[in-house]
């Protein structure tokens, strides 16, 4: 099973039942999340070096993006975790934060000066 297939399988399992074109959207988001995350890996670290963490983080990023795409959702479930939407999109931020924490040791620093 390729990494992309593994990311989609995990995200789909966490998402639960997908309706209509949600499966196609999730597959696209998983591919984008995996590509984006792979591009951020430190020099000398490959996807295979951190495959389990990479797969989990990419699936969390994809689920966060899917949650953002579904504006009307008041509640989001990922496995045993249920996040209810408040005034802001806390569910997506929570999933993104967990992915960042998981992949932190493997990623390049993202510090940059933007101007003075």
C-alpha positions, 0 to 999 in steps of 0.5 A: 500500500502506498503512503497516499493510499494509507493516508486516505484509508486512515482519514476515511476510517477517522471520518466515518461514513462519507456521503456522495462526493465526500470520498473524492474530496477526501482523497484529493485533500489527503493527496494535497496534505501528503504532498505539502507535508513531504515538502516540509520534511527536514533535509535527510529525512524521508517519508519512510523514516517517519511513515507512521507519524507522517500518515497520521499527521497527513490524515489529520490535515486532510480531515481539518481541510474537509471540516473547513470545507463543510461550513455548516457542520456543528460537530466533527468526529474523528474516531473517538474524538468529537469536537463541537464547533464554536464561534470559530473553527476550533475542530480544524485548528485542533486537528491541525495542531495535533498534526503539527505536534506529531510531525514537529521533530521531522519538519524544517523550521518555518521561521522567516522575516517578513519585513521591517 
